[in-house]
Amino acid sequence: MATMRCTFICLLGTVIVWSCTFSRYLLHMSPPWYANDIHSGRQRNTNAIINERKHIPDNDTSERATTVHDSRKKFGVFNPNVSAIHAVEESYSPSTRGSALNISEKSMSEHGLAKTRRYLLPLLKYGPPGPNSLYNSLRFAVNVALHQNRSLVAVPIRRHMKDRPMKNHREYIPFDETFDVAELSKLVPIVSLESYRNDCGRRVSLDSLVHLDGIKLKWTLTNLARNGVDPDAKEHYLSVTLPLYLKVLDINLPLFENFDIEIPKMFERFYSSEAIRCLVMFLRDAQGVYNVVDYHAETYPKIDEHMTRAPYIHKMADDAKSFICSGRPYGALHWRNMTGEPCKRDPAVCERPQRLLREHLATIARKTEAFLKSNNVSCLYISCPLLGCDAVHAFEKVIPEVITRVNISNSVDAVSKFRDDNYVIALVEQEIAIRAAVFIKNRWSNWSMFVEYARNVKGKPTISLSDIPGIPEELNHVPELIRR
């Protein structure tokens, strides 16, 4: 009888070992088998792609596996320098986050917050939106990670679409070159993509995916890089969305049998998502992410306190501040409009705001000067797109000293190294605006919005250009002034 028991226990142990081995096989699957065909531009039948979808483990050395792994190299899978992120991963302590929000360990336990590491992988809308739209998405993701006791996966940021064709510029910027990882990790733990993939695997299951727009399906998930084209949802998802996130994040997103059913289900899943350990979330861009889900809005001031720019950006902004107006208090204006910029729409749409600007530009400059004077400021820093800085001349006629990126690029050594990198210069200019005595924002701009977030935390005043006394009323409701 004892011999039979030993035999049974040995057999049971063998089954368990093989089960664990097979589970690891499923968690570490290779990129989709159809990656080569999509990237090479061959059009394939959607159903055929679904039927042929196969995964190959990383340690498979067969000819077929070699072909698929080579396709990952061909895709140019994003692989940032994660040393800074790894450093904060090692130093992070859960008690640090609790104290940052004055949340006790007891209350954290009562909310069912797990002791093991839980993840939030934010899927940004890597399409037409500019970087500041993506920053808003990440700001929302930080809030979710905070209240669900998750580690936020540091994903790269895509450049503005106008910068992407420039030579020697990376299309995707590492997370830690935009945000101060050490500072943000005081609020939520920040982990690398590598850590997420090692713990959760490359394959994203349908049950772990949340999509924050169950209504405008073709405006988000399926049209991330549509460039004005509105293709069939499933075909676009297969030919654009799946390869995009395989390339950038090195993950395999799931396939859907029925988009009309699955997408609304994923939206509803957000409200019960705390139970998902490795949560993957498609995010709305810009302010829309806040409109879709009203989620702990009271926490955003604390998030804005910690979601600051990378240290090298702060250093350049400090150097620039010493140069601007010789260290005197200055105002900052975000000038984003159609002066000097080509019309990307029907000329009839652009004609009215362009005409209004031409007619009232001198008045805008005079009223801005009067407003600055009322705040004891006689110097103005203007942040404007390279093609939109024609208006600066109008301000120079009435304001004693006007500074732009051209001035700081020529005179501040640290900034001059990045004079042709619009992504970095934009971050520096935002920090310059945060440090200003008064900030004049563009009410429709995400760039201005992020400056205002930081200024609110510091108790600094911000005003919309259209709210300055004396600005012509007819200019107050013309979003086309910036929406080209």
The 8 nearest C-alpha neighbors of each residue, nearest first, counted from 0:
[[1, 3, 2, 4, 5, 6, 7, 8],
 [0, 2, 4, 3, 5, 6, 7, 8],
 [1, 3, 5, 0, 4, 6, 7, 8],
 [4, 2, 6, 0, 1, 5, 7, 8],
 [3, 5, 1, 7, 6, 2, 8, 0],
 [6, 4, 8, 2, 7, 3, 9, 1],
 [5, 7, 3, 9, 4, 8, 2, 10],
 [6, 8, 4, 10, 5, 9, 3, 11],
 [9, 7, 11, 5, 10, 6, 12, 4],
 [10, 8, 12, 6, 11, 7, 5, 13],
 [9, 11, 13, 7, 12, 8, 6, 14],
 [10, 12, 8, 14, 9, 13, 7, 15],
 [13, 11, 9, 15, 10, 14, 8, 16],
 [12, 14, 10, 16, 11, 15, 9, 17],
 [15, 13, 11, 17, 12, 16, 18, 10],
 [16, 14, 18, 12, 13, 17, 19, 11],
 [17, 15, 13, 19, 18, 14, 12, 20],
 [16, 18, 20, 14, 19, 15, 21, 13],
 [19, 17, 15, 21, 16, 20, 14, 22],
 [20, 18, 22, 16, 21, 17, 15, 23],
 [19, 21, 17, 23, 18, 22, 16, 24],
 [20, 22, 24, 18, 23, 19, 17, 25],
 [23, 21, 19, 25, 24, 20, 18, 26],
 [24, 22, 26, 20, 25, 21, 27, 19],
 [23, 25, 21, 22, 26, 27, 56, 20],
 [24, 26, 22, 23, 27, 28, 21, 56],
 [27, 25, 200, 23, 24, 28, 22, 202],
 [28, 26, 200, 24, 25, 201, 56, 23],
 [29, 27, 56, 54, 55, 25, 26, 57],
 [28, 30, 55, 54, 56, 57, 31, 27],
 [29, 31, 251, 32, 54, 28, 34, 67],
 [32, 30, 33, 34, 54, 53, 52, 29],
 [31, 33, 53, 34, 52, 54, 67, 30],
 [32, 34, 31, 36, 35, 37, 52, 48],
 [35, 33, 37, 36, 32, 31, 38, 242],
 [36, 34, 38, 33, 37, 70, 39, 67],
 [35, 37, 39, 33, 34, 38, 41, 40],
 [38, 36, 34, 40, 39, 35, 238, 41],
 [39, 37, 40, 35, 36, 34, 242, 74],
 [40, 38, 36, 37, 41, 35, 34, 42],
 [39, 41, 38, 37, 42, 36, 35, 238],
 [42, 40, 39, 36, 37, 43, 38, 35],
 [43, 41, 40, 44, 37, 36, 238, 39],
 [42, 44, 45, 41, 48, 47, 36, 37],
 [43, 45, 47, 46, 48, 42, 234, 49],
 [46, 44, 48, 47, 234, 43, 49, 237],
 [47, 45, 49, 48, 44, 50, 51, 43],
 [46, 48, 50, 44, 45, 49, 51, 43],
 [49, 47, 51, 45, 46, 50, 52, 44],
 [48, 50, 46, 52, 47, 51, 45, 254],
 [49, 51, 47, 48, 52, 46, 53, 45],
 [52, 50, 48, 49, 47, 53, 32, 33],
 [53, 51, 49, 32, 50, 48, 31, 33],
 [54, 52, 32, 51, 31, 55, 33, 50],
 [55, 53, 29, 28, 31, 32, 30, 56],
 [54, 56, 29, 28, 64, 57, 59, 53],
 [57, 55, 28, 59, 58, 29, 27, 24],
 [56, 58, 59, 29, 28, 55, 27, 68],
 [57, 59, 56, 60, 55, 64, 61, 29],
 [58, 60, 56, 57, 61, 64, 55, 65],
 [61, 59, 64, 58, 65, 62, 63, 57],
 [60, 62, 64, 63, 59, 65, 66, 58],
 [63, 61, 65, 64, 66, 60, 59, 67],
 [62, 64, 66, 61, 65, 67, 60, 55],
 [65, 63, 61, 67, 66, 62, 59, 60],
 [66, 64, 62, 68, 63, 67, 69, 61],
 [65, 67, 69, 63, 64, 68, 70, 62],
 [66, 68, 70, 64, 69, 65, 32, 63],
 [69, 67, 65, 71, 70, 66, 64, 72],
 [68, 70, 72, 66, 71, 67, 65, 73],
 [71, 69, 73, 67, 68, 72, 35, 74],
 [72, 70, 74, 68, 69, 73, 76, 75],
 [71, 73, 75, 69, 70, 74, 76, 68],
 [72, 74, 70, 71, 75, 69, 76, 38],
 [73, 75, 71, 72, 246, 76, 70, 38],
 [74, 76, 72, 73, 246, 77, 71, 247],
 [77, 75, 246, 247, 74, 249, 71, 78],
 [78, 76, 247, 75, 248, 79, 246, 249],
 [77, 79, 76, 80, 247, 248, 81, 75],
 [80, 78, 173, 81, 77, 155, 172, 174],
 [79, 81, 82, 78, 173, 83, 84, 175],
 [80, 82, 84, 83, 79, 85, 191, 175],
 [81, 83, 85, 84, 80, 86, 87, 79],
 [84, 82, 86, 85, 81, 87, 175, 180],
 [83, 85, 81, 86, 87, 82, 190, 191],
 [86, 84, 88, 82, 83, 87, 81, 89],
 [85, 87, 83, 84, 89, 88, 82, 90],
 [86, 88, 90, 89, 84, 85, 91, 181],
 [89, 87, 85, 86, 91, 90, 190, 84],
 [88, 90, 87, 86, 91, 85, 92, 84],
 [91, 89, 87, 88, 92, 86, 85, 184],
 [92, 90, 88, 87, 89, 188, 93, 184],
 [91, 93, 94, 95, 90, 96, 188, 89],
 [94, 92, 95, 96, 91, 97, 188, 187],
 [93, 95, 97, 92, 96, 98, 104, 103],
 [96, 94, 93, 98, 92, 97, 185, 99],
 [95, 97, 186, 99, 94, 98, 93, 185],
 [96, 98, 102, 94, 99, 95, 100, 101],
 [99, 97, 101, 100, 95, 96, 102, 94],
 [98, 100, 96, 97, 101, 186, 95, 185],
 [101, 99, 102, 98, 97, 96, 301, 186],
 [100, 102, 98, 99, 97, 103, 96, 104],
 [103, 101, 97, 100, 98, 106, 104, 107],
 [102, 104, 105, 106, 97, 101, 107, 98],
 [105, 103, 107, 106, 108, 102, 97, 94],
 [104, 106, 108, 103, 107, 109, 102, 110],
 [107, 105, 109, 103, 108, 104, 110, 102],
 [106, 108, 104, 110, 105, 109, 112, 103],
 [107, 109, 105, 111, 106, 110, 112, 104],
 [110, 108, 106, 111, 107, 105, 112, 104],
 [111, 109, 107, 108, 112, 106, 147, 105],
 [112, 110, 108, 109, 113, 107, 273, 147],
 [111, 113, 110, 108, 148, 107, 114, 147],
 [112, 114, 115, 111, 148, 116, 117, 108],
 [115, 113, 116, 112, 117, 148, 108, 93],
 [114, 116, 113, 117, 112, 276, 149, 148],
 [117, 115, 114, 118, 150, 149, 113, 276],
 [118, 116, 149, 276, 150, 277, 115, 148],
 [119, 117, 150, 277, 149, 278, 151, 276],
 [118, 120, 278, 151, 279, 149, 150, 152],
 [119, 121, 279, 152, 278, 280, 118, 151],
 [122, 120, 280, 123, 279, 119, 281, 140],
 [123, 121, 281, 280, 282, 120, 124, 279],
 [124, 122, 125, 282, 121, 133, 281, 136],
 [123, 125, 126, 223, 284, 122, 282, 283],
 [126, 124, 123, 223, 157, 127, 224, 128],
 [125, 127, 224, 223, 124, 128, 225, 222],
 [126, 128, 160, 129, 224, 125, 226, 223],
 [129, 127, 126, 132, 130, 159, 284, 125],
 [128, 130, 159, 132, 131, 127, 158, 160],
 [131, 129, 133, 132, 159, 158, 134, 157],
 [132, 130, 134, 133, 445, 446, 129, 135],
 [131, 133, 285, 284, 135, 130, 134, 129],
 [132, 134, 136, 130, 131, 135, 284, 137],
 [135, 133, 131, 137, 136, 132, 138, 130],
 [136, 134, 138, 132, 133, 285, 137, 131],
 [135, 137, 133, 139, 134, 138, 284, 282],
 [138, 136, 140, 134, 139, 135, 141, 133],
 [137, 139, 135, 141, 140, 136, 134, 142],
 [138, 140, 142, 136, 137, 141, 135, 143],
 [139, 141, 137, 143, 142, 138, 144, 136],
 [142, 140, 144, 138, 139, 143, 145, 137],
 [143, 141, 145, 139, 140, 144, 146, 138],
 [142, 144, 140, 145, 146, 141, 147, 139],
 [145, 143, 149, 141, 147, 142, 146, 148],
 [144, 146, 142, 148, 143, 147, 187, 141],
 [145, 147, 143, 148, 144, 142, 149, 295],
 [146, 148, 144, 149, 145, 143, 273, 112],
 [149, 147, 145, 146, 144, 112, 150, 117],
 [150, 148, 144, 117, 118, 147, 119, 151],
 [149, 151, 118, 188, 189, 117, 119, 144],
 [150, 152, 189, 119, 118, 144, 190, 149],
 [151, 153, 190, 120, 191, 189, 192, 154],
 [154, 152, 191, 174, 190, 151, 189, 192],
 [153, 155, 174, 152, 156, 192, 173, 121],
 [156, 154, 173, 174, 172, 171, 157, 153],
 [157, 155, 172, 171, 173, 174, 158, 130],
 [158, 156, 171, 170, 172, 125, 130, 159],
 [159, 157, 170, 130, 171, 160, 162, 163],
 [158, 160, 129, 161, 162, 130, 157, 163],
 [159, 161, 163, 162, 127, 158, 129, 128],
 [162, 160, 159, 163, 164, 158, 165, 129],
 [163, 161, 160, 159, 165, 164, 158, 421],
 [162, 164, 160, 165, 161, 170, 158, 159],
 [163, 165, 162, 166, 161, 160, 168, 170],
 [166, 164, 163, 162, 168, 167, 161, 169],
 [165, 167, 168, 164, 163, 169, 162, 170],
 [168, 166, 169, 165, 164, 170, 420, 163],
 [169, 167, 166, 165, 170, 163, 420, 162],
 [170, 168, 171, 167, 172, 163, 158, 166],
 [169, 171, 158, 163, 157, 168, 172, 162],
 [172, 170, 157, 156, 169, 155, 158, 173],
 [171, 173, 156, 155, 157, 174, 169, 170],
 [174, 172, 155, 176, 175, 79, 156, 171],
 [173, 175, 155, 176, 177, 153, 154, 178],
 [176, 174, 178, 177, 173, 180, 179, 309],
 [175, 177, 174, 173, 309, 178, 172, 179],
 [176, 178, 309, 175, 174, 308, 179, 173],
 [179, 177, 308, 309, 175, 307, 180, 176],
 [178, 180, 309, 308, 182, 181, 307, 310],
 [181, 179, 183, 182, 178, 175, 184, 84],
 [182, 180, 184, 179, 183, 87, 185, 84],
 [181, 183, 179, 184, 180, 185, 305, 306],
 [184, 182, 305, 180, 185, 306, 186, 181],
 [183, 185, 188, 187, 186, 181, 182, 189],
 [186, 184, 183, 182, 96, 187, 95, 99],
 [185, 187, 96, 184, 183, 99, 188, 305],
 [188, 186, 184, 145, 185, 96, 189, 150],
 [189, 187, 184, 150, 151, 91, 190, 88],
 [188, 190, 151, 150, 184, 152, 187, 153],
 [191, 189, 152, 88, 153, 84, 151, 150],
 [190, 192, 193, 194, 153, 152, 84, 81],
 [193, 191, 195, 194, 152, 196, 153, 190],
 [192, 194, 196, 191, 195, 197, 190, 81],
 [195, 193, 197, 191, 192, 196, 198, 190],
 [194, 196, 192, 198, 193, 197, 199, 191],
 [195, 197, 200, 193, 199, 201, 198, 194],
 [198, 196, 194, 195, 200, 199, 193, 201],
 [197, 199, 195, 196, 200, 194, 193, 277],
 [200, 198, 196, 195, 197, 277, 201, 26],
 [201, 199, 196, 26, 27, 202, 197, 198],
 [202, 200, 250, 196, 251, 27, 203, 28],
 [201, 203, 251, 200, 250, 204, 252, 28],
 [204, 202, 252, 251, 253, 201, 205, 207],
 [205, 203, 206, 207, 253, 202, 208, 252],
 [204, 206, 208, 207, 253, 203, 254, 252],
 [205, 207, 204, 208, 265, 209, 275, 203],
 [206, 208, 278, 204, 205, 279, 275, 277],
 [209, 207, 279, 205, 206, 280, 278, 265],
 [210, 208, 265, 280, 266, 269, 268, 281],
 [209, 211, 281, 266, 265, 212, 280, 208],
 [212, 210, 266, 282, 281, 283, 213, 209],
 [213, 211, 214, 210, 215, 266, 216, 283],
 [212, 214, 263, 266, 262, 216, 215, 211],
 [213, 215, 212, 216, 263, 262, 217, 218],
 [216, 214, 218, 217, 212, 213, 219, 220],
 [215, 217, 218, 214, 219, 213, 220, 212],
 [216, 218, 221, 219, 222, 215, 232, 220],
 [219, 217, 215, 216, 222, 220, 221, 223],
 [218, 220, 222, 217, 221, 223, 216, 215],
 [221, 219, 222, 223, 216, 217, 218, 281],
 [220, 222, 236, 217, 232, 219, 235, 223],
 [223, 221, 225, 224, 219, 217, 218, 220],
 [222, 224, 126, 219, 225, 221, 124, 220],
 [225, 223, 126, 222, 226, 127, 125, 239],
 [224, 226, 222, 228, 227, 223, 229, 126],
 [227, 225, 228, 224, 127, 126, 222, 223],
 [226, 228, 225, 229, 224, 222, 230, 127],
 [229, 227, 225, 226, 230, 222, 224, 231],
 [228, 230, 227, 225, 231, 222, 217, 232],
 [231, 229, 228, 232, 235, 234, 225, 222],
 [230, 232, 234, 233, 235, 229, 221, 236],
 [233, 231, 235, 221, 234, 230, 236, 217],
 [232, 234, 236, 235, 231, 237, 258, 221],
 [233, 235, 237, 236, 231, 232, 238, 45],
 [236, 234, 238, 232, 237, 233, 239, 221],
 [237, 235, 240, 233, 221, 234, 239, 238],
 [238, 236, 234, 235, 241, 239, 240, 233],
 [237, 239, 235, 236, 37, 234, 240, 241],
 [240, 238, 235, 236, 242, 241, 237, 243],
 [239, 241, 236, 243, 242, 237, 238, 244],
 [240, 242, 243, 237, 244, 239, 252, 236],
 [243, 241, 245, 244, 240, 239, 246, 34],
 [244, 242, 240, 246, 245, 241, 239, 247],
 [245, 243, 247, 246, 248, 242, 241, 250],
 [244, 246, 249, 242, 250, 243, 248, 247],
 [247, 245, 76, 243, 244, 74, 249, 248],
 [246, 248, 77, 244, 76, 245, 249, 243],
 [247, 249, 244, 250, 245, 246, 77, 76],
 [250, 248, 245, 246, 247, 76, 244, 201],
 [251, 249, 201, 245, 248, 202, 244, 252],
 [252, 250, 202, 201, 203, 30, 245, 253],
 [251, 253, 203, 241, 250, 202, 254, 204],
 [254, 252, 205, 204, 203, 251, 255, 202],
 [253, 255, 256, 252, 49, 205, 237, 236],
 [256, 254, 257, 258, 253, 261, 233, 205],
 [255, 257, 258, 254, 261, 260, 49, 233],
 [256, 258, 255, 260, 259, 261, 262, 233],
 [257, 259, 261, 260, 262, 255, 256, 233],
 [260, 258, 257, 261, 262, 263, 216, 213],
 [259, 261, 258, 257, 262, 263, 264, 256],
 [260, 262, 264, 258, 263, 259, 257, 265],
 [261, 263, 265, 264, 213, 258, 260, 259],
 [264, 262, 213, 266, 265, 261, 260, 267],
 [265, 263, 261, 267, 262, 266, 268, 260],
 [266, 264, 209, 268, 262, 210, 263, 267],
 [265, 267, 210, 263, 211, 268, 264, 213],
 [268, 266, 264, 269, 265, 270, 263, 271],
 [267, 269, 265, 266, 271, 270, 272, 209],
 [270, 268, 272, 267, 271, 266, 209, 265],
 [269, 271, 268, 272, 267, 273, 266, 292],
 [272, 270, 268, 269, 273, 274, 267, 275],
 [271, 273, 269, 274, 275, 270, 268, 278],
 [274, 272, 275, 271, 147, 276, 270, 269],
 [273, 275, 272, 276, 271, 278, 147, 277],
 [276, 274, 272, 273, 278, 277, 207, 117],
 [275, 277, 117, 278, 118, 274, 273, 207],
 [278, 276, 118, 275, 117, 119, 199, 207],
 [277, 279, 119, 207, 275, 118, 276, 120],
 [280, 278, 120, 208, 119, 207, 121, 209],
 [279, 281, 209, 121, 122, 210, 208, 282],
 [282, 280, 122, 210, 211, 209, 121, 123],
 [283, 281, 123, 211, 136, 280, 122, 284],
 [282, 284, 288, 287, 211, 136, 285, 281],
 [283, 285, 132, 136, 133, 288, 287, 282],
 [284, 286, 132, 135, 287, 136, 288, 133],
 [287, 285, 288, 289, 284, 135, 290, 132],
 [286, 288, 290, 289, 285, 283, 284, 291],
 [287, 289, 283, 286, 291, 290, 284, 136],
 [290, 288, 287, 291, 292, 286, 293, 139],
 [289, 291, 287, 288, 292, 293, 286, 283],
 [290, 292, 288, 289, 287, 293, 211, 212],
 [291, 293, 289, 294, 290, 288, 211, 287],
 [294, 292, 289, 290, 295, 291, 296, 288],
 [293, 295, 296, 292, 289, 143, 142, 139],
 [296, 294, 297, 298, 293, 142, 299, 146],
 [295, 297, 298, 294, 299, 293, 142, 300],
 [298, 296, 295, 299, 300, 301, 294, 302],
 [299, 297, 296, 301, 300, 295, 302, 142],
 [298, 300, 302, 301, 297, 296, 303, 142],
 [301, 299, 303, 302, 298, 304, 456, 297],
 [302, 300, 304, 299, 303, 298, 305, 100],
 [301, 303, 299, 304, 305, 300, 306, 298],
 [304, 302, 300, 306, 301, 305, 453, 299],
 [303, 305, 301, 302, 306, 456, 300, 453],
 [304, 306, 183, 302, 303, 307, 182, 301],
 [307, 305, 303, 183, 302, 304, 178, 308],
 [306, 308, 305, 178, 179, 309, 304, 303],
 [309, 307, 178, 179, 177, 312, 310, 313],
 [308, 310, 179, 178, 177, 312, 311, 176],
 [311, 309, 313, 312, 179, 314, 308, 178],
 [310, 312, 314, 313, 309, 315, 176, 308],
 [313, 311, 315, 310, 314, 309, 427, 316],
 [314, 312, 310, 316, 311, 315, 317, 309],
 [313, 315, 311, 317, 312, 316, 310, 318],
 [316, 314, 318, 312, 317, 313, 413, 414],
 [317, 315, 319, 313, 318, 314, 427, 431],
 [318, 316, 320, 314, 319, 315, 313, 321],
 [317, 319, 315, 321, 316, 320, 314, 322],
 [320, 318, 316, 322, 321, 317, 323, 315],
 [321, 319, 317, 323, 322, 318, 316, 326],
 [320, 322, 326, 318, 319, 323, 325, 317],
 [321, 323, 319, 325, 320, 326, 324, 318],
 [324, 322, 320, 325, 321, 326, 319, 402],
 [323, 325, 327, 326, 322, 378, 329, 400],
 [326, 324, 322, 323, 327, 321, 320, 328],
 [325, 327, 321, 324, 323, 322, 320, 328],
 [326, 328, 324, 325, 329, 323, 378, 321],
 [329, 327, 436, 376, 326, 435, 330, 324],
 [330, 328, 378, 379, 435, 436, 376, 327],
 [329, 331, 379, 437, 435, 436, 438, 380],
 [332, 330, 380, 438, 432, 379, 381, 435],
 [333, 331, 439, 381, 334, 438, 382, 440],
 [332, 334, 382, 440, 381, 441, 335, 383],
 [335, 333, 383, 332, 382, 336, 381, 441],
 [336, 334, 481, 383, 333, 384, 441, 387],
 [337, 335, 481, 480, 338, 334, 387, 482],
 [336, 338, 340, 480, 339, 481, 353, 387],
 [339, 337, 387, 340, 336, 389, 390, 353],
 [338, 340, 387, 386, 389, 337, 341, 388],
 [339, 341, 337, 386, 387, 338, 342, 336],
 [342, 340, 343, 339, 337, 483, 386, 338],
 [341, 343, 344, 483, 349, 340, 346, 345],
 [342, 344, 483, 341, 345, 346, 349, 340],
 [345, 343, 342, 346, 483, 348, 349, 347],
 [344, 346, 347, 348, 349, 343, 342, 350],
 [347, 345, 349, 348, 350, 344, 342, 343],
 [346, 348, 350, 345, 349, 351, 344, 342],
 [349, 347, 346, 345, 350, 344, 351, 479],
 [350, 348, 346, 347, 351, 352, 353, 342],
 [349, 351, 347, 353, 348, 352, 346, 354],
 [350, 352, 354, 353, 349, 355, 348, 347],
 [353, 351, 355, 354, 480, 350, 349, 356],
 [354, 352, 356, 350, 355, 351, 349, 357],
 [353, 355, 351, 357, 352, 356, 350, 358],
 [356, 354, 352, 358, 353, 357, 359, 351],
 [355, 357, 353, 359, 360, 358, 354, 352],
 [358, 356, 354, 355, 360, 359, 353, 338],
 [357, 359, 355, 356, 360, 354, 361, 362],
 [358, 360, 362, 356, 361, 357, 355, 363],
 [361, 359, 363, 356, 362, 357, 358, 364],
 [360, 362, 364, 363, 359, 393, 365, 358],
 [363, 361, 365, 359, 364, 360, 366, 470],
 [362, 364, 360, 366, 361, 365, 470, 367],
 [363, 365, 394, 367, 361, 362, 366, 393],
 [366, 364, 368, 362, 367, 363, 369, 361],
 [367, 365, 369, 363, 368, 364, 469, 362],
 [366, 368, 370, 364, 369, 365, 363, 371],
 [369, 367, 365, 371, 366, 370, 398, 372],
 [370, 368, 366, 372, 367, 371, 373, 365],
 [369, 371, 367, 373, 372, 368, 366, 374],
 [372, 370, 376, 374, 368, 373, 369, 367],
 [371, 373, 375, 369, 374, 376, 370, 377],
 [372, 374, 370, 371, 375, 369, 376, 368],
 [373, 375, 371, 372, 376, 370, 437, 436],
 [376, 374, 372, 373, 371, 377, 328, 370],
 [377, 375, 371, 372, 374, 329, 378, 328],
 [378, 376, 372, 399, 371, 398, 375, 379],
 [377, 379, 400, 329, 376, 401, 330, 324],
 [380, 378, 330, 401, 329, 331, 402, 381],
 [379, 381, 331, 402, 403, 401, 330, 332],
 [382, 380, 332, 403, 331, 333, 383, 402],
 [383, 381, 333, 334, 332, 403, 428, 380],
 [382, 384, 334, 388, 335, 387, 381, 333],
 [385, 383, 387, 386, 388, 335, 382, 334],
 [384, 386, 387, 388, 383, 340, 389, 339],
 [387, 385, 340, 339, 384, 388, 389, 338],
 [386, 388, 339, 384, 338, 340, 385, 389],
 [387, 389, 390, 391, 383, 386, 385, 384],
 [390, 388, 391, 387, 339, 338, 392, 386],
 [389, 391, 388, 392, 393, 338, 387, 394],
 [392, 390, 394, 389, 393, 388, 395, 381],
 [391, 393, 395, 390, 394, 389, 396, 388],
 [392, 394, 391, 396, 395, 390, 361, 364],
 [395, 393, 364, 391, 396, 392, 397, 398],
 [394, 396, 392, 398, 393, 397, 401, 391],
 [395, 397, 394, 393, 398, 392, 399, 364],
 [396, 398, 395, 394, 365, 399, 368, 364],
 [399, 397, 395, 400, 394, 368, 396, 377],
 [400, 398, 377, 378, 397, 401, 395, 396],
 [399, 401, 378, 398, 379, 402, 395, 377],
 [402, 400, 379, 380, 395, 378, 398, 399],
 [401, 403, 380, 406, 381, 379, 400, 323],
 [404, 402, 405, 381, 406, 380, 382, 407],
 [405, 403, 407, 406, 408, 382, 402, 424],
 [404, 406, 408, 403, 407, 409, 402, 418],
 [407, 405, 409, 404, 408, 403, 402, 410],
 [406, 408, 410, 411, 404, 409, 405, 319],
 [409, 407, 415, 405, 414, 406, 418, 410],
 [408, 410, 406, 407, 415, 411, 405, 412],
 [409, 411, 407, 408, 406, 412, 415, 322],
 [412, 410, 407, 414, 413, 408, 415, 409],
 [411, 413, 415, 414, 410, 416, 408, 409],
 [412, 414, 415, 411, 315, 416, 318, 417],
 [415, 413, 408, 416, 411, 412, 417, 315],
 [414, 416, 408, 418, 412, 417, 413, 409],
 [415, 417, 414, 418, 413, 412, 408, 419],
 [418, 416, 420, 415, 419, 414, 423, 424],
 [417, 419, 415, 408, 420, 416, 414, 424],
 [420, 418, 417, 421, 416, 424, 415, 423],
 [419, 421, 417, 422, 423, 418, 424, 168],
 [420, 422, 424, 423, 425, 419, 162, 418],
 [423, 421, 425, 420, 424, 158, 426, 159],
 [422, 424, 426, 425, 421, 420, 427, 417],
 [423, 425, 427, 421, 426, 422, 428, 420],
 [426, 424, 428, 422, 423, 427, 421, 429],
 [427, 425, 429, 423, 424, 428, 430, 422],
 [428, 426, 424, 430, 429, 425, 316, 312],
 [429, 427, 431, 425, 430, 426, 424, 432],
 [430, 428, 432, 426, 431, 427, 450, 433],
 [429, 431, 433, 427, 432, 428, 316, 434],
 [430, 432, 428, 434, 429, 433, 316, 427],
 [433, 431, 429, 435, 430, 331, 434, 428],
 [432, 434, 430, 431, 435, 454, 450, 429],
 [433, 435, 431, 432, 430, 436, 320, 454],
 [436, 434, 432, 330, 437, 433, 329, 331],
 [437, 435, 330, 329, 328, 434, 438, 459],
 [436, 438, 330, 435, 460, 461, 331, 439],
 [437, 439, 461, 331, 330, 332, 440, 435],
 [440, 438, 332, 462, 463, 464, 461, 331],
 [441, 439, 463, 447, 333, 464, 442, 462],
 [440, 442, 444, 443, 463, 447, 333, 464],
 [441, 443, 444, 463, 440, 447, 464, 448],
 [444, 442, 441, 445, 478, 481, 447, 448],
 [443, 445, 446, 447, 441, 442, 448, 481],
 [444, 446, 448, 447, 131, 132, 449, 285],
 [447, 445, 444, 448, 449, 131, 450, 429],
 [448, 446, 450, 444, 440, 445, 449, 441],
 [447, 449, 445, 451, 450, 446, 452, 444],
 [450, 448, 452, 451, 447, 446, 445, 453],
 [449, 451, 447, 453, 448, 452, 433, 429],
 [450, 452, 454, 448, 449, 453, 455, 447],
 [453, 451, 449, 455, 450, 454, 303, 448],
 [452, 454, 456, 450, 451, 455, 303, 449],
 [453, 455, 451, 459, 457, 456, 452, 433],
 [456, 454, 458, 452, 457, 453, 459, 451],
 [455, 457, 453, 454, 458, 304, 300, 452],
 [458, 456, 454, 455, 459, 453, 304, 433],
 [459, 457, 455, 456, 454, 460, 453, 461],
 [458, 460, 454, 457, 455, 461, 437, 436],
 [461, 459, 437, 438, 458, 462, 454, 455],
 [462, 460, 438, 439, 437, 451, 459, 440],
 [463, 461, 439, 440, 438, 464, 466, 460],
 [462, 464, 440, 466, 465, 439, 442, 441],
 [465, 463, 466, 439, 467, 440, 441, 462],
 [464, 466, 475, 463, 467, 470, 474, 472],
 [467, 465, 463, 464, 468, 462, 470, 475],
 [466, 468, 464, 465, 470, 469, 370, 463],
 [469, 467, 470, 466, 366, 370, 465, 367],
 [468, 470, 366, 471, 467, 363, 472, 362],
 [471, 469, 468, 467, 363, 465, 472, 366],
 [472, 470, 473, 474, 469, 475, 359, 363],
 [473, 471, 474, 475, 470, 465, 476, 469],
 [472, 474, 471, 475, 476, 477, 355, 470],
 [475, 473, 472, 476, 471, 477, 465, 355],
 [476, 474, 465, 472, 473, 477, 471, 466],
 [475, 477, 474, 478, 473, 472, 465, 479],
 [476, 478, 479, 474, 480, 475, 352, 473],
 [477, 479, 480, 481, 482, 476, 443, 475],
 [480, 478, 482, 481, 477, 483, 352, 349],
 [479, 481, 336, 478, 352, 337, 477, 482],
 [480, 482, 336, 479, 335, 483, 478, 337],
 [483, 481, 479, 480, 478, 336, 337, 443],
 [482, 481, 343, 342, 479, 344, 337, 480]]
